[in-house]
């Protein structure tokens, strides 16, 4: 199965650069606004903010996916820990 992903915004989390700034870096990290990456990508090349990913393996700790357009490029995601979950 495949999933179509569209980039809307991006925001660095736990940036190693900001960590080096101590409390100032923590304040910047907490208050920084997301960057409109999808809009910027679309201005460069139409459709570049969208990718179709095919997952070949997935369990609670590991996911292996490939870009449908670039089958030789493999994306491996490994869970570091389980979060607290979402509040509803």
Helices and strands as residue ranges (DSSP letters): E 2-6, H 16-19, H 23-31, H 37-44, E 50-58, E 62-67, E 70-78
